[in-house]
Amino acid sequence: MTFKNILVPTDGSEYTKAAINNAVEMAKNYGAKMTALYVIDQTVFVNMPLDSAVMNTYTLLKKEGESAVQYVLNLCKENGVECDIKIVEGSPVKCIVEASKDFDIIVMGTLGRTGFSKLMMGSVAERVVRYSECPVMVVRSKEGEKK
């Protein structure tokens, strides 16, 4: 199995860095191209009143996304790996699954949601594995492991 197009979803958290490092190494070994994807999670706006708080939150999430994909882009450049970046809006699971049809593999971390939020929303990685149109490699970071 060869991988020429690798999708790396990132939320900018420490939990995704191990996955990003693995994806860069895989891309180097296969001569593959990577795409870093950040999803501005619109589900956070559902219960917010339509005022300046929404715009402030949106601006913050967009900045976070730009920083997250820039981190991947910089790491790829350092390692001689071709990389595209994408920032989209929507539900993280839906956006990642929708993108999966255009890639050979998804390499992702256990994205930063924890505790009650994870219980209520379910694991992004788990749902991507279940519905993706391509193989998914989930990389658990040391920061995400229980001690």
Secondary structure, 3 states (H helix, E strand, C coil): CCCCEEEEECCCCHHHHHHHHHHHHHHHHHCCEEEEEEEEEHHHHCCCCCCHHHHHHHHHHHHHHHHHHHHHHHHHHHCCCCEEEEEEEECHHHHHHHHHCCCCEEEEECCCCCHHHHHHHCCHHHHHHHHCCCCEEEECCHHHCCC
